[in-house]
Amino acid sequence: MIEIESNKEAWSKISEDHYHYFKTAISGGKYQLNHYIQEEVGDLSGKKIIHLQCNTGADSLILAKTAQSVMGVDLVPENVFFARKLADELNYNNVEFIESDIMTLASIHSDKYDVVFTSEGVLGWLPDLNIWAQTIRGLLKDGGYLYVFDTHPMFLSFDEGKLEKEIFEIKYPYFGKTPDIDNCIGGYASEIKAGVKAYFWMHTISDIINALTSTGLHIEYFNEYTEAYCDWGNMQVSEKKGLYEYCYNTDKYPMSFSLKASVYQTK
């Protein structure tokens, strides 16, 4: 798929920057999962986890501090290279990484896991959530569950450049199915790199929930939050660790969501 190959090339431009950023943060004890993820995921002791769209592996390593084992998966070869390097240099021996497009992961990987984890800026890079959901169901053990933390689709429809002025203008069609194309990438853990084509798909709340329930997964919760996991422009650091907020937005619109979907227990 042309769009996927273009995204792979785009993300490769910032892989090394991400490696250096996260190595410094983790080594200095300054990196952790955000407040809501920590609160909702809880104790992972003894759990076998697969982390989809793991980037250069920072969150995979944090999960591995308490989990039995973590398998990180990412589309970008450079991300996987630097994730392995990060794990080796920081002495994690219960983490592995494999390179794969999530759209084709099921054809090369059939292990079963207690938890499928994915978070922070992930779903919009996937063209087909039905394939994503089917892949997740195939990865889960009986009694296992999926955990997602990501940007809220409602927030993604706004003109992000106007929100700090409390102007709520739709820029990206909520129900649009044509991917948005950006000619740069990076910004939160690297310098912005231009000269790329990065394709990002809008997925509605119903797209997400219906894709998962169609595979037989049970939605345990869908939570919505006014904080974001990165600074979208002149935001303030939230008291909730690892998150950002606009002071005016105590009740106006959601910026992020979390979701837990579990396998129905069979008798």
MIRO-517498 format. One record per residue (C-alpha): residue in three letters; x, y, z; residue number from 0. Coordinates in steps of 0.25 Angstrom, whole numbers, plus 5000, padded with zeros to 4 digits. Layout:
<recs>
@rest ALA east X north Y up Z nr NUM
...
</recs>
This chain:
<recs>
@rest MET east 5000 north 5000 up 5000 nr 0
@rest ILE east 5006 north 5013 up 4995 nr 1
@rest GLU east 5001 north 5021 up 5008 nr 2
@rest ILE east 5007 north 5011 up 5017 nr 3
@rest GLU east 5021 north 5011 up 5010 nr 4
@rest SER east 5021 north 5026 up 5011 nr 5
@rest ASN east 5018 north 5026 up 5025 nr 6
@rest LYS east 5029 north 5016 up 5028 nr 7
@rest GLU east 5039 north 5025 up 5021 nr 8
@rest ALA east 5034 north 5037 up 5028 nr 9
@rest TRP east 5035 north 5031 up 5042 nr 10
@rest SER east 5049 north 5026 up 5039 nr 11
@rest LYS east 5054 north 5040 up 5038 nr 12
@rest ILE east 5051 north 5042 up 5053 nr 13
@rest SER east 5055 north 5028 up 5059 nr 14
@rest GLU east 5069 north 5032 up 5063 nr 15
@rest ASP east 5064 north 5045 up 5070 nr 16
@rest HIS east 5054 north 5037 up 5077 nr 17
@rest TYR east 5064 north 5027 up 5082 nr 18
@rest HIS east 5073 north 5038 up 5088 nr 19
@rest TYR east 5061 north 5045 up 5094 nr 20
@rest PHE east 5055 north 5033 up 5101 nr 21
@rest LYS east 5069 north 5028 up 5105 nr 22
@rest THR east 5072 north 5041 up 5112 nr 23
@rest ALA east 5058 north 5041 up 5119 nr 24
@rest ILE east 5058 north 5027 up 5123 nr 25
@rest SER east 5072 north 5027 up 5128 nr 26
@rest GLY east 5069 north 5039 up 5136 nr 27
@rest GLY east 5057 north 5033 up 5143 nr 28
@rest LYS east 5048 north 5044 up 5136 nr 29
@rest TYR east 5039 north 5035 up 5127 nr 30
@rest GLN east 5027 north 5028 up 5131 nr 31
@rest LEU east 5013 north 5024 up 5125 nr 32
@rest ASN east 5003 north 5035 up 5127 nr 33
@rest HIS east 4994 north 5036 up 5139 nr 34
@rest TYR east 4982 north 5030 up 5133 nr 35
@rest ILE east 4990 north 5018 up 5127 nr 36
@rest GLN east 4996 north 5015 up 5140 nr 37
@rest GLU east 4983 north 5016 up 5148 nr 38
@rest GLU east 4975 north 5007 up 5138 nr 39
@rest VAL east 4985 north 4997 up 5134 nr 40
@rest GLY east 4989 north 4994 up 5148 nr 41
@rest ASP east 4998 north 4982 up 5152 nr 42
@rest LEU east 5004 north 4975 up 5140 nr 43
@rest SER east 5011 north 4965 up 5149 nr 44
@rest GLY east 5012 north 4951 up 5141 nr 45
@rest LYS east 5006 north 4957 up 5129 nr 46
@rest LYS east 5010 north 4954 up 5115 nr 47
@rest ILE east 5008 north 4966 up 5107 nr 48
@rest ILE east 5009 north 4970 up 5092 nr 49
@rest HIS east 5011 north 4985 up 5089 nr 50
@rest LEU east 5006 north 4989 up 5076 nr 51
@rest GLN east 5012 north 5001 up 5068 nr 52
@rest CYS east 5023 north 5002 up 5079 nr 53
@rest ASN east 5031 north 5013 up 5072 nr 54
@rest THR east 5046 north 5012 up 5078 nr 55
@rest GLY east 5041 north 5004 up 5090 nr 56
@rest ALA east 5041 north 5013 up 5101 nr 57
@rest ASP east 5027 north 5009 up 5106 nr 58
@rest SER east 5030 north 4995 up 5104 nr 59
@rest LEU east 5042 north 4996 up 5114 nr 60
@rest ILE east 5033 north 5003 up 5124 nr 61
@rest LEU east 5023 north 4992 up 5123 nr 62
@rest ALA east 5034 north 4981 up 5124 nr 63
@rest LYS east 5038 north 4986 up 5138 nr 64
@rest THR east 5026 north 4978 up 5144 nr 65
@rest ALA east 5021 north 4969 up 5133 nr 66
@rest GLN east 5026 north 4955 up 5130 nr 67
@rest SER east 5030 north 4959 up 5116 nr 68
@rest VAL east 5027 north 4969 up 5105 nr 69
@rest MET east 5027 north 4967 up 5090 nr 70
@rest GLY east 5028 north 4981 up 5083 nr 71
@rest VAL east 5023 north 4982 up 5068 nr 72
@rest ASP east 5026 north 4993 up 5059 nr 73
@rest LEU east 5025 north 4996 up 5044 nr 74
@rest VAL east 5038 north 5004 up 5043 nr 75
@rest PRO east 5051 north 4996 up 5042 nr 76
@rest GLU east 5059 north 5007 up 5048 nr 77
@rest ASN east 5049 north 5008 up 5060 nr 78
@rest VAL east 5051 north 4993 up 5062 nr 79
@rest PHE east 5066 north 4994 up 5061 nr 80
@rest PHE east 5067 north 5006 up 5072 nr 81
@rest ALA east 5057 north 4999 up 5081 nr 82
@rest ARG east 5066 north 4987 up 5081 nr 83
@rest LYS east 5078 north 4996 up 5084 nr 84
@rest LEU east 5070 north 5003 up 5095 nr 85
@rest ALA east 5066 north 4990 up 5102 nr 86
@rest ASP east 5080 north 4985 up 5101 nr 87
@rest GLU east 5087 north 4997 up 5106 nr 88
@rest LEU east 5077 north 4999 up 5118 nr 89
@rest ASN east 5078 north 4984 up 5121 nr 90
@rest TYR east 5064 north 4979 up 5119 nr 91
@rest ASN east 5064 north 4964 up 5116 nr 92
@rest ASN east 5049 north 4961 up 5116 nr 93
@rest VAL east 5046 north 4970 up 5103 nr 94
@rest GLU east 5047 north 4966 up 5089 nr 95
@rest PHE east 5043 north 4974 up 5076 nr 96
@rest ILE east 5038 north 4970 up 5062 nr 97
@rest GLU east 5036 north 4978 up 5050 nr 98
@rest SER east 5022 north 4977 up 5044 nr 99
@rest ASP east 5011 north 4985 up 5038 nr 100
@rest ILE east 4999 north 4983 up 5047 nr 101
@rest MET east 4991 north 4980 up 5035 nr 102
@rest THR east 4999 north 4968 up 5032 nr 103
@rest LEU east 5004 north 4964 up 5046 nr 104
@rest ALA east 4994 north 4952 up 5046 nr 105
@rest SER east 5001 north 4945 up 5035 nr 106
@rest ILE east 5015 north 4945 up 5042 nr 107
@rest HIS east 5012 north 4944 up 5057 nr 108
@rest SER east 5002 north 4935 up 5064 nr 109
@rest ASP east 5006 north 4935 up 5079 nr 110
@rest LYS east 4995 north 4938 up 5089 nr 111
@rest TYR east 4996 north 4949 up 5100 nr 112
@rest ASP east 4989 north 4953 up 5113 nr 113
@rest VAL east 4989 north 4968 up 5108 nr 114
@rest VAL east 4990 north 4975 up 5095 nr 115
@rest PHE east 4994 north 4989 up 5098 nr 116
@rest THR east 4995 north 5001 up 5089 nr 117
@rest SER east 4995 north 5016 up 5092 nr 118
@rest GLU east 4997 north 5031 up 5089 nr 119
@rest GLY east 4996 north 5034 up 5074 nr 120
@rest VAL east 4994 north 5021 up 5068 nr 121
@rest LEU east 4980 north 5018 up 5062 nr 122
@rest GLY east 4981 north 5029 up 5051 nr 123
@rest TRP east 4993 north 5022 up 5044 nr 124
@rest LEU east 4984 north 5010 up 5041 nr 125
@rest PRO east 4976 north 5010 up 5029 nr 126
@rest ASP east 4966 north 4998 up 5033 nr 127
@rest LEU east 4961 north 4997 up 5047 nr 128
@rest ASN east 4954 north 4984 up 5044 nr 129
@rest ILE east 4967 north 4977 up 5041 nr 130
@rest TRP east 4973 north 4983 up 5053 nr 131
@rest ALA east 4962 north 4978 up 5062 nr 132
@rest GLN east 4963 north 4964 up 5056 nr 133
@rest THR east 4978 north 4963 up 5058 nr 134
@rest ILE east 4976 north 4967 up 5073 nr 135
@rest ARG east 4966 north 4956 up 5075 nr 136
@rest GLY east 4975 north 4946 up 5069 nr 137
@rest LEU east 4986 north 4951 up 5078 nr 138
@rest LEU east 4978 north 4950 up 5091 nr 139
@rest LYS east 4977 north 4938 up 5100 nr 140
@rest ASP east 4964 north 4934 up 5106 nr 141
@rest GLY east 4962 north 4944 up 5118 nr 142
@rest GLY east 4972 north 4954 up 5111 nr 143
@rest TYR east 4969 north 4968 up 5108 nr 144
@rest LEU east 4972 north 4980 up 5099 nr 145
@rest TYR east 4976 north 4994 up 5105 nr 146
@rest VAL east 4976 north 5006 up 5096 nr 147
@rest PHE east 4980 north 5021 up 5100 nr 148
@rest ASP east 4979 north 5031 up 5089 nr 149
@rest THR east 4975 north 5044 up 5083 nr 150
@rest HIS east 4960 north 5046 up 5083 nr 151
@rest PRO east 4954 north 5046 up 5069 nr 152
@rest MET east 4945 north 5059 up 5073 nr 153
@rest PHE east 4958 north 5067 up 5076 nr 154
@rest LEU east 4965 north 5062 up 5064 nr 155
@rest SER east 4954 north 5069 up 5055 nr 156
@rest PHE east 4957 north 5083 up 5061 nr 157
@rest ASP east 4967 north 5093 up 5055 nr 158
@rest GLU east 4978 north 5090 up 5065 nr 159
@rest GLY east 4984 north 5104 up 5062 nr 160
@rest LYS east 4972 north 5111 up 5068 nr 161
@rest LEU east 4969 north 5104 up 5080 nr 162
@rest GLU east 4978 north 5112 up 5090 nr 163
@rest LYS east 4969 north 5124 up 5086 nr 164
@rest GLU east 4957 north 5116 up 5089 nr 165
@rest ILE east 4952 north 5115 up 5075 nr 166
@rest PHE east 4946 north 5102 up 5072 nr 167
@rest GLU east 4946 north 5101 up 5057 nr 168
@rest ILE east 4945 north 5088 up 5049 nr 169
@rest LYS east 4957 north 5086 up 5040 nr 170
@rest TYR east 4957 north 5071 up 5038 nr 171
@rest PRO east 4944 north 5064 up 5034 nr 172
@rest TYR east 4940 north 5055 up 5046 nr 173
@rest PHE east 4933 north 5045 up 5036 nr 174
@rest GLY east 4944 north 5047 up 5025 nr 175
@rest LYS east 4950 north 5034 up 5020 nr 176
@rest THR east 4961 north 5041 up 5011 nr 177
@rest PRO east 4974 north 5042 up 5019 nr 178
@rest ASP east 4980 north 5055 up 5023 nr 179
@rest ILE east 4994 north 5057 up 5016 nr 180
@rest ASP east 5005 north 5064 up 5024 nr 181
@rest ASN east 5018 north 5068 up 5018 nr 182
@rest CYS east 5026 north 5068 up 5031 nr 183
@rest ILE east 5027 north 5059 up 5043 nr 184
@rest GLY east 5032 north 5060 up 5057 nr 185
@rest GLY east 5032 north 5070 up 5068 nr 186
@rest TYR east 5029 north 5064 up 5081 nr 187
@rest ALA east 5042 north 5056 up 5083 nr 188
@rest SER east 5050 north 5061 up 5071 nr 189
@rest GLU east 5052 north 5072 up 5062 nr 190
@rest ILE east 5041 north 5074 up 5051 nr 191
@rest LYS east 5046 north 5067 up 5038 nr 192
@rest ALA east 5040 north 5072 up 5025 nr 193
@rest GLY east 5040 north 5066 up 5011 nr 194
@rest VAL east 5031 north 5054 up 5014 nr 195
@rest LYS east 5017 north 5050 up 5012 nr 196
@rest ALA east 5010 north 5045 up 5024 nr 197
@rest TYR east 4996 north 5039 up 5023 nr 198
@rest PHE east 4987 north 5040 up 5035 nr 199
@rest TRP east 4973 north 5034 up 5035 nr 200
@rest MET east 4961 north 5039 up 5043 nr 201
@rest HIS east 4954 north 5028 up 5051 nr 202
@rest THR east 4941 north 5031 up 5058 nr 203
@rest ILE east 4937 north 5026 up 5072 nr 204
@rest SER east 4927 north 5016 up 5065 nr 205
@rest ASP east 4938 north 5012 up 5055 nr 206
@rest ILE east 4947 north 5008 up 5067 nr 207
@rest ILE east 4936 north 5001 up 5076 nr 208
@rest ASN east 4929 north 4994 up 5064 nr 209
@rest ALA east 4942 north 4988 up 5059 nr 210
@rest LEU east 4945 north 4982 up 5073 nr 211
@rest THR east 4931 north 4977 up 5076 nr 212
@rest SER east 4930 north 4971 up 5062 nr 213
@rest THR east 4941 north 4961 up 5066 nr 214
@rest GLY east 4933 north 4957 up 5079 nr 215
@rest LEU east 4941 north 4966 up 5088 nr 216
@rest HIS east 4934 north 4972 up 5100 nr 217
@rest ILE east 4936 north 4987 up 5103 nr 218
@rest GLU east 4938 north 4988 up 5118 nr 219
@rest TYR east 4940 north 5003 up 5117 nr 220
@rest PHE east 4942 north 5015 up 5108 nr 221
@rest ASN east 4947 north 5027 up 5116 nr 222
@rest GLU east 4948 north 5041 up 5111 nr 223
@rest TYR east 4958 north 5052 up 5117 nr 224
@rest THR east 4960 north 5067 up 5115 nr 225
@rest GLU east 4976 north 5065 up 5115 nr 226
@rest ALA east 4985 north 5061 up 5104 nr 227
@rest TYR east 4997 north 5053 up 5104 nr 228
@rest CYS east 5006 north 5063 up 5096 nr 229
@rest ASP east 5006 north 5078 up 5095 nr 230
@rest TRP east 4997 north 5082 up 5083 nr 231
@rest GLY east 5001 north 5097 up 5084 nr 232
@rest ASN east 5004 north 5106 up 5096 nr 233
@rest MET east 4997 north 5096 up 5106 nr 234
@rest GLN east 5000 north 5095 up 5121 nr 235
@rest VAL east 5006 north 5083 up 5128 nr 236
@rest SER east 4995 north 5076 up 5135 nr 237
@rest GLU east 4996 north 5072 up 5150 nr 238
@rest LYS east 4993 north 5058 up 5144 nr 239
@rest LYS east 5007 north 5053 up 5141 nr 240
@rest GLY east 5010 north 5051 up 5126 nr 241
@rest LEU east 4999 north 5060 up 5121 nr 242
@rest TYR east 4996 north 5074 up 5116 nr 243
@rest GLU east 4983 north 5083 up 5117 nr 244
@rest TYR east 4977 north 5096 up 5113 nr 245
@rest CYS east 4973 north 5103 up 5126 nr 246
@rest TYR east 4959 north 5107 up 5120 nr 247
@rest ASN east 4956 north 5093 up 5116 nr 248
@rest THR east 4950 north 5087 up 5129 nr 249
@rest ASP east 4937 north 5082 up 5122 nr 250
@rest LYS east 4937 north 5087 up 5108 nr 251
@rest TYR east 4942 north 5075 up 5099 nr 252
@rest PRO east 4950 north 5062 up 5100 nr 253
@rest MET east 4965 north 5062 up 5096 nr 254
@rest SER east 4968 north 5047 up 5098 nr 255
@rest PHE east 4961 north 5034 up 5102 nr 256
@rest SER east 4964 north 5020 up 5108 nr 257
@rest LEU east 4957 north 5007 up 5104 nr 258
@rest LYS east 4958 north 4993 up 5110 nr 259
@rest ALA east 4952 north 4982 up 5102 nr 260
@rest SER east 4953 north 4967 up 5107 nr 261
@rest VAL east 4950 north 4953 up 5102 nr 262
@rest TYR east 4937 north 4948 up 5106 nr 263
@rest GLN east 4939 north 4936 up 5115 nr 264
@rest THR east 4934 north 4923 up 5110 nr 265
@rest LYS east 4929 north 4912 up 5119 nr 266
</recs>
